[in-house]
Amino acid sequence: MDALIVIEAVIGVIVAMVVGWLAYRVGRQQAKDERNALRAEAEKTLSEAQAKARQILVEAKDEIIRIRDETDQEIKEKRLELQREDDRLKKRREELEIQRERIEQREKKLNQRQSALDKREAELERLQKERVAALEAKLEEVAGMTREDARSELLAAVREAARNDMARVIREVEAQARETAEQRARKLVIETMQRVATDVVAERAVVTIELPSEEAKGRIIGRNGRNVQAFEQAAGVDVIVDDTPETVTISCFDPVRREIARRALESLVRDGRIHPTRIEKALEDARRDVERIMAEEGERATVEAGVTGLPTEIVKTLGRLKYRTSYGQNQLYHSVETAKLAGLLASELKADVKVCKMGGLLHDIGKALDRESEGTHVQLGVDLLRRFNINPKVIHCVESHHHDVPQETLEAVIVEIADAISGSRPGARRETLETYVKRVRQLEEIAKSFKGVSEAYALQAGRELRVIVKPEAVDDLACIQLSRDIAKRIEETMEYPGQIKVTVVRETRAIEYAK
C-alpha cells in the first residue's frame, strides 16, 4: 500500500515536471513572438519619426532661406534710407555753413556800423554837454542864481507839493480804513456784548447794620467804649455809632475786612453777648466763613467762565476778587465778564478760545494780592501764575493787558479789548468827583503842553479831548502827527477806563471890516 502511494507520488511529480516544461516552452515562444512584434513596431515608429524629422528639417531650411532673404531685403532698405539721410545731412551741413558765413559777414558789418554809431553818439554827447553848459551859464546869468540854488528851490517846491499830497492821501486812506474798521469792529463788539449779560454790581466803602433796638448800641459800645475799641482793633475797621436810629455803620477801605466785620457784628448782635473774648471768636468764625465763600465764589467763577484745570490756590485767590472793586466795579464779576467777552471775540477771530478765556479770567488776579504785597497788580498776578506753571500764553495775556510788555499774540490783544469793553460799557464803573476832575484837568494839561496848541477841552466825561491849534504854527500835516503824539502821551502817562478820542482842530479865519 505504501509502495503504491509512493509510485503515485512519483508519477505525479513526473507529470508535473512534463506539464511545467511544456508550459515553459509555450511561454518562451509567446515571449519571443511578442519581442518580434515589439521590434517590428519600434522599427516602424523609428522610420516614421525619421521621415517626419527629414520633412521638418526640409521645412526649417526653407524657413531659414525665407528669413535670410527677408533680412537681406530689410538691410538693403535700411542702407538706402541711411544713405538718403546722410545725403540730407550733408546738404543741411552745407546750407548751415553758408548761413554761418553770411551771419559772420553781417556781424562784421554790424560791428563796423556800431563803431560808427558809438563815435557819433560820443560826438553828440559832447556837443550836448557843451550846449547844456552854455544854456546853464546863460540861465544862471539871466536868473541871477547858480544851478545848485535853482535845484534846491525846485526840490523845496516839489517837497512841499508832495507833502501836501501825502497828507491828503494819508487822510483819505485813514478815513476809509477807519470807517471800514469801525464798522466791522462795532458790529463784532456789539454782537459780543449782546451775548454777554452780566449784572452791574455797585460797591461801597461802608456797610450799614440794622439793630433790633437802640439798646444794642450800648452793648456794642460797652463800658467806657471797651467793646467797640476791642472790635475795631481786632477787625481793623471803623465802627460808627451815631444818632441814626437802630443803625450802626462799619467803614473800611478793605472789602474783605469789612465783610468779616459785618458778619461778626451781626453774629454778636443776634447772640446778645458782646465782650472782648466773644468778639475775637466771632471774628475768627466770620473769617473762616468768608474764606469758604471766597473759595466757593472762585469755583463758581471758573465754571461760569468755562475755564477748567486751574490749581486750587489760584481758584481761592480768584475768589478773593469778590470783595475787590475798581472804580466801583466788582472785580470778580468783571473778570468773568472779560473771560466771556474774550472767548466770544476769539471764536469770531479764529484765535485760541481757551487761552483767551483763561487770560480774561485771570488778567486782574493780582488785585487780590496788591493790598498785601508790594508791586503792581500785573506783576503780582504774573508772579503768582508763574509759580503754578500756568500756560505761558495766558501769562503773556496777563502781563501785557496794560502794555507793561509789548503784545506779541492775537490772544493778548483780544484780552485787552475784552477788558476795555467790560470796563468802559455804560454803568460798569463809576469815579469819584475828585478822580474825575483830576483826570479831566490832566488831559487838558497834556494837550496844552504841545507847541502850537491854543486851547484844549475835555468833553463827554473825559472820553474825548478837543484840541484847537494855531493855524499859523501848525499846518494840516502836522495836525495828524499832533493828534498821534497827544494820544501816545496820554497812553504813557495816564490810567483811564475805555478809550479817549483826540480831535485836533485847525481853523483859519479871515476878517476884514467894511468902512
LUMDREN-615044 format. One line per field, with one value per residue (C-alpha): residue number from 1; residue in one letter; y, z, x. Coordinates in steps of 0.2 Angstrom, whole numbers. Each point is the difference from the previous one (the first is absolute). Layout:
seq	[NUM_...]
type	[A_...]
y	[Y_...]
z	[Z_...]
x	[X_...]
END
This chain:
seq	[1_2_3_4_5_6_7_8_9_10_11_12_13_14_15_16_17_18_19_20_21_22_23_24_25_26_27_28_29_30_31_32_33_34_35_36_37_38_39_40_41_42_43_44_45_46_47_48_49_50_51_52_53_54_55_56_57_58_59_60_61_62_63_64_65_66_67_68_69_70_71_72_73_74_75_76_77_78_79_80_81_82_83_84_85_86_87_88_89_90_91_92_93_94_95_96_97_98_99_100_101_102_103_104_105_106_107_108_109_110_111_112_113_114_115_116_117_118_119_120_121_122_123_124_125_126_127_128_129_130_131_132_133_134_135_136_137_138_139_140_141_142_143_144_145_146_147_148_149_150_151_152_153_154_155_156_157_158_159_160_161_162_163_164_165_166_167_168_169_170_171_172_173_174_175_176_177_178_179_180_181_182_183_184_185_186_187_188_189_190_191_192_193_194_195_196_197_198_199_200_201_202_203_204_205_206_207_208_209_210_211_212_213_214_215_216_217_218_219_220_221_222_223_224_225_226_227_228_229_230_231_232_233_234_235_236_237_238_239_240_241_242_243_244_245_246_247_248_249_250_251_252_253_254_255_256_257_258_259_260_261_262_263_264_265_266_267_268_269_270_271_272_273_274_275_276_277_278_279_280_281_282_283_284_285_286_287_288_289_290_291_292_293_294_295_296_297_298_299_300_301_302_303_304_305_306_307_308_309_310_311_312_313_314_315_316_317_318_319_320_321_322_323_324_325_326_327_328_329_330_331_332_333_334_335_336_337_338_339_340_341_342_343_344_345_346_347_348_349_350_351_352_353_354_355_356_357_358_359_360_361_362_363_364_365_366_367_368_369_370_371_372_373_374_375_376_377_378_379_380_381_382_383_384_385_386_387_388_389_390_391_392_393_394_395_396_397_398_399_400_401_402_403_404_405_406_407_408_409_410_411_412_413_414_415_416_417_418_419_420_421_422_423_424_425_426_427_428_429_430_431_432_433_434_435_436_437_438_439_440_441_442_443_444_445_446_447_448_449_450_451_452_453_454_455_456_457_458_459_460_461_462_463_464_465_466_467_468_469_470_471_472_473_474_475_476_477_478_479_480_481_482_483_484_485_486_487_488_489_490_491_492_493_494_495_496_497_498_499_500_501_502_503_504_505_506_507_508_509_510_511_512_513_514_515]
type	[M_D_A_L_I_V_I_E_A_V_I_G_V_I_V_A_M_V_V_G_W_L_A_Y_R_V_G_R_Q_Q_A_K_D_E_R_N_A_L_R_A_E_A_E_K_T_L_S_E_A_Q_A_K_A_R_Q_I_L_V_E_A_K_D_E_I_I_R_I_R_D_E_T_D_Q_E_I_K_E_K_R_L_E_L_Q_R_E_D_D_R_L_K_K_R_R_E_E_L_E_I_Q_R_E_R_I_E_Q_R_E_K_K_L_N_Q_R_Q_S_A_L_D_K_R_E_A_E_L_E_R_L_Q_K_E_R_V_A_A_L_E_A_K_L_E_E_V_A_G_M_T_R_E_D_A_R_S_E_L_L_A_A_V_R_E_A_A_R_N_D_M_A_R_V_I_R_E_V_E_A_Q_A_R_E_T_A_E_Q_R_A_R_K_L_V_I_E_T_M_Q_R_V_A_T_D_V_V_A_E_R_A_V_V_T_I_E_L_P_S_E_E_A_K_G_R_I_I_G_R_N_G_R_N_V_Q_A_F_E_Q_A_A_G_V_D_V_I_V_D_D_T_P_E_T_V_T_I_S_C_F_D_P_V_R_R_E_I_A_R_R_A_L_E_S_L_V_R_D_G_R_I_H_P_T_R_I_E_K_A_L_E_D_A_R_R_D_V_E_R_I_M_A_E_E_G_E_R_A_T_V_E_A_G_V_T_G_L_P_T_E_I_V_K_T_L_G_R_L_K_Y_R_T_S_Y_G_Q_N_Q_L_Y_H_S_V_E_T_A_K_L_A_G_L_L_A_S_E_L_K_A_D_V_K_V_C_K_M_G_G_L_L_H_D_I_G_K_A_L_D_R_E_S_E_G_T_H_V_Q_L_G_V_D_L_L_R_R_F_N_I_N_P_K_V_I_H_C_V_E_S_H_H_H_D_V_P_Q_E_T_L_E_A_V_I_V_E_I_A_D_A_I_S_G_S_R_P_G_A_R_R_E_T_L_E_T_Y_V_K_R_V_R_Q_L_E_E_I_A_K_S_F_K_G_V_S_E_A_Y_A_L_Q_A_G_R_E_L_R_V_I_V_K_P_E_A_V_D_D_L_A_C_I_Q_L_S_R_D_I_A_K_R_I_E_E_T_M_E_Y_P_G_Q_I_K_V_T_V_V_R_E_T_R_A_I_E_Y_A_K]
y	[0_12_-5_4_17_3_-5_12_14_-3_-1_17_8_-6_6_17_1_-4_13_13_-3_1_16_8_-4_7_16_2_-1_13_12_-2_4_15_6_-2_10_14_1_1_14_9_-1_7_14_5_0_11_12_1_4_13_7_1_9_13_2_4_13_8_2_8_12_4_5_10_10_3_6_12_6_4_10_10_3_6_12_6_3_10_10_4_5_12_7_2_10_11_3_4_12_8_2_9_12_3_4_12_8_1_9_12_4_3_12_9_0_8_13_3_2_13_9_0_7_14_3_0_13_10_-2_6_15_4_-2_12_12_-2_3_16_6_-4_8_16_0_-2_14_11_-5_3_17_4_-7_7_-17_-15_-17_-7_14_-3_-19_3_12_-13_-14_11_3_-18_-5_12_-6_-18_3_7_-14_-12_7_0_-18_-5_8_-8_-17_1_6_-14_-13_7_0_-18_-6_10_-8_-18_3_8_-15_-13_9_3_-18_-6_12_-6_-18_5_6_3_10_16_-1_16_0_12_3_-1_-12_3_-13_1_-3_-7_14_15_-10_-10_16_1_-19_3_15_-8_8_15_-6_-16_-11_11_4_-19_-3_14_-6_-18_2_15_10_16_-2_15_1_17_6_-10_-11_-18_1_-3_4_-10_10_-8_2_-19_-9_-17_7_10_-16_-10_14_1_-18_0_15_-7_-17_9_11_-16_-9_15_-4_13_0_0_-19_-3_13_-9_-17_8_8_-16_-9_14_-1_-19_3_13_-11_-14_12_7_-18_-4_16_-4_-17_8_13_-14_-10_16_5_-17_-2_-16_-8_15_-5_2_14_10_-3_6_15_4_-1_14_11_-1_13_11_14_12_17_-8_-16_-17_-8_-18_4_11_-15_-12_12_3_-18_-2_15_-7_-17_7_12_-14_-12_14_4_-18_1_-12_1_-9_11_16_-6_-5_17_10_-9_2_17_9_-14_11_12_-14_2_18_5_-12_1_13_2_3_-12_-5_-5_-9_-9_-6_-6_-10_-8_-4_-8_-13_-3_8_0_13_6_4_9_10_6_5_9_10_5_17_0_-3_-11_1_-11_-14_-11_3_-8_14_13_-8_-1_19_4_-11_9_17_-5_-7_16_13_-5_11_-2_-12_12_16_13_11_19_3_-14_6_19_-6_-10_13_14_-12_-3_19_3_-14_8_17_-5_-3_15_9_-5_15_-9_-17_-6_-17_-5_-15_-3_0_-13_13_13_15_9_17_5_16_-1_10_-12_-17_-5_-14_-13_4_-1_-19_-2_11_-11_-16_8_6_-17_-9_12_-4_-18_1_12_-4_-14_1_-12_-3_12_18_8_14_13_14_15_12_15_15_15_16_15_17_15_10_19]
z	[0_4_-16_-10_8_-3_-18_-2_7_-12_-15_6_2_-18_-7_8_-6_-18_1_7_-14_-13_8_0_-19_-4_10_-7_-18_5_7_-15_-11_10_-1_-19_-1_12_-11_-16_8_6_-17_-8_13_-2_-19_1_12_-11_-15_10_6_-18_-5_15_-4_-18_6_12_-14_-11_15_3_-19_1_15_-7_-16_10_12_-15_-8_16_2_-18_4_16_-10_-13_14_9_-16_-4_18_-1_-17_9_14_-11_-10_17_6_-16_2_18_-5_-13_13_13_-13_-4_19_3_-14_7_17_-7_-9_16_11_-13_1_19_1_-11_10_16_-7_-5_17_9_-12_3_19_0_-10_11_16_-8_-5_18_8_-11_4_18_0_-9_12_15_-8_-3_16_11_10_-2_-5_18_6_-14_4_19_-4_-12_13_13_-10_-5_18_6_-14_4_18_-3_-11_12_14_-10_-5_18_5_-13_3_19_-1_-12_11_16_-7_-6_16_11_-8_1_17_6_-7_8_17_0_-4_14_13_-5_4_17_14_16_14_5_19_9_15_14_13_15_5_11_13_7_18_9_12_6_15_-11_-3_18_0_-15_8_17_16_-4_-18_4_-12_-15_2_1_-15_-11_5_-3_-16_-7_-4_6_9_-1_13_-3_3_-14_8_1_-12_1_-14_-3_-11_-8_-16_0_-6_8_17_-2_-4_14_12_-6_2_17_7_-7_9_16_-1_-2_14_12_9_-5_9_-6_1_-9_-13_-4_-3_-10_-11_-2_-5_-12_-8_-3_-8_-11_-6_-4_-10_-9_-5_-5_-10_-9_-5_-6_-10_-9_-4_-6_-11_-7_6_7_7_11_16_16_7_-16_2_18_-4_-14_12_10_-14_6_13_-12_-10_-12_-4_9_-12_9_-7_1_-11_-11_-2_-5_-12_-8_-2_-8_-12_-4_-4_-12_-8_-2_-8_-13_-4_-1_16_14_10_15_2_-2_13_12_-3_2_16_8_-7_16_13_6_8_13_6_-2_17_8_-11_-9_-18_-14_-2_-17_7_16_-12_-11_14_7_-16_-4_17_-5_-17_-10_-19_-5_-13_14_10_-15_-1_18_0_-16_2_7_-12_13_-13_-19_-6_-11_-3_-6_16_10_-10_1_19_1_-11_11_15_-7_-6_17_9_-12_-3_7_19_2_10_9_6_14_-4_6_-12_-14_2_1_-15_-11_6_-4_-18_-3_7_-11_-16_5_3_-19_-11_-10_10_5_9_6_7_8_-6_3_18_-5_-15_-13_-1_-12_-4_-9_-8_-7_-19_-3_11_-5_-18_-6_0_17_7_-4_9_15_3_0_12_12_0_3_14_8_-1_8_14_5_6_-6_-4_-18_-13_-3_-17_-5_-12_-7_-8_-11_-6_-10_1_-11_7_-8_4_-13_3]
x	[0_14_9_-15_-1_18_-2_-15_10_14_-11_-8_17_4_-16_2_18_-6_-15_12_13_-14_-7_18_2_-16_3_17_-7_-13_13_11_-16_-3_18_-1_-16_7_16_-10_-11_15_8_-16_-1_19_-2_-16_10_15_-11_-9_16_7_-16_2_18_-5_-13_12_13_-13_-5_18_2_-16_5_18_-8_-12_15_11_-14_-3_19_0_-15_8_17_-10_-9_16_8_-14_1_19_-3_-13_12_14_-11_-6_18_4_-15_5_17_-6_-11_14_11_-14_-3_18_0_-15_7_16_-11_-10_16_7_-17_0_17_-6_-15_10_11_-15_-8_16_0_-18_2_15_-10_-15_11_7_-17_-7_15_-3_-19_3_13_-13_-14_11_4_-18_-8_14_2_12_-6_1_-11_-13_0_-2_-15_-8_3_-8_-15_-2_2_-14_-11_3_-2_-17_-5_6_-10_-15_2_4_-16_-10_7_-1_-18_-5_10_-8_-17_1_9_-12_-15_7_7_-17_-10_12_0_-19_-3_12_-7_-18_4_7_-12_9_-9_9_4_3_12_2_14_-13_-13_-15_-6_-18_-2_-15_-1_9_6_11_11_4_6_10_9_2_6_11_0_9_-9_0_19_3_-10_8_18_-4_-9_10_-16_-8_-17_-11_-14_-9_-18_-7_-14_4_15_18_13_16_13_15_10_3_-16_6_3_-17_-9_8_-5_-18_-2_8_-10_-17_5_3_-16_-10_9_-2_17_12_17_19_1_-16_5_16_-9_-14_14_9_-16_-5_18_-2_-18_7_15_-12_-11_15_5_-18_-1_16_-7_-16_10_10_-15_-10_15_3_18_6_16_5_10_-10_11_-4_-18_0_10_-13_-14_8_-5_-18_4_11_-6_7_-9_-15_0_1_16_-6_-15_11_12_-13_-8_17_3_-17_3_18_-7_-13_12_13_-13_-4_18_6_11_4_-17_7_15_-11_-13_14_9_-16_-4_17_5_-3_4_14_-13_-4_18_4_-6_12_16_10_-1_-13_-15_7_17_-8_-12_14_11_-14_-4_18_1_-13_6_-15_1_13_-13_-12_14_4_-18_0_17_-4_-18_6_15_13_8_-3_-15_6_-15_-18_-6_8_-8_-17_1_5_-16_-11_7_-4_-17_-5_8_-7_-18_-13_-3_15_11_-2_13_0_-2_18_7_-10_5_18_-1_-8_12_15_-7_-1_18_7_-7_5_18_2_7_-13_-15_-11_-14_-5_-17_-5_-17_-12_5_19_-3_4_14_-3_16_0_17_7_-2_16_10_-7_-4_-12_13_7_-18_0_17_-6_-16_11_13_-13_-9_17_4_-17_3_17_-4_-18_-11_-18_-15_-4_7_2_-3_13_-7_12_-9_9_-10_5_-11_2_-8_-2_-11_-9_1]
END
